[in-house]
C-alpha cells in the first residue's frame, strides 16, 4: 500500500472505519496482490489494468469503477444503493443488510479476469 493511501485510511472517521475495513478486507482476500494507491483522492485497488475506487464520505462508503453486470445483480436486491451513474453508496447504518458474499461478488466481477475498465 502506498503511503498516501495509508494516510487516507488512517484518517477515516471511526464511525465509518468498520465498513471501510470490511470492504478493504474482502478486496484483499479476493486479490491479495492488489496494489492500493490513492487515485481521485481515494483508495484505489489495482489488479492488472482493472481498478476499484473506495471512498469514505459523510454517509459511509462509496464504490466506483465496479462492473456494471455485477452491479446490476447487487442492485436488483438493493436498489437503494445506487446513487447516480456509477456510484454504489453504502450507508454505514444500512450496510449490515448487504452480505459479504454480495460485496465479494461485486469485487470479483470488477477486478477479475475478463473485466474491462
Secondary structure, DSSP 8 states (H G I E B T S, - for coil): --HHHHHHHHTS-HHHHHHHHHHHHHHHHH-TT-EEEEETTEEEEEETTEEEEEEE-SSEEEEES--HHHHHHHHHH-GGGB-STTEEEEETTTGGGS-HHHHHHHHHHHHSTT---
